[in-house]
Amino acid sequence: MAMMPHYRPDDLILVLDKAWVEAPFFYYLPDAHYAFTDYDAVLRDNPGARIWLVTWPYEDMPVVSDARREALAAYRREQHVTARRASAELFLPPGG
C-alpha cells in the first residue's frame, strides 16, 4: 500500500460504510483506527489526529468529493499518494 511509509498507528482512516472497495484495508491494517460514519463527530472527538482520506477515483471523477472530504474542509492536505486507481490523502488538523 502506497500510504504505508507515511502511515502512523494512531492515524485515523475515513472509509465508506459497507463499501466493498474498502475491504483490503481491514486485511492490511487490521488494527487501524477507522471512521465509517458521522465524520464530523469523529473529527471533533479527535481534534489532533492525522486523517487519511482514501478514495477510488476513476476517469470521469478524478477527485472524489463526498461527506468525508466535506468534513475535512478546514484541514490541510499534507501528503497525496496514488496506486492502482486508489488515492490516499493525508490531512492535518487546523493549526497542525
Buried (B, 14 or more C-beta within 10 A) or exposed (E): BBBEEBBEEEBBBBBBEEEEEBEEBEEEBEEBBBBBEEBEEBBEEBEEBBBBBBBBEEEEEEEBEEEBBEBBEEBEEEBEBEEEEBBBBBBBBEEE
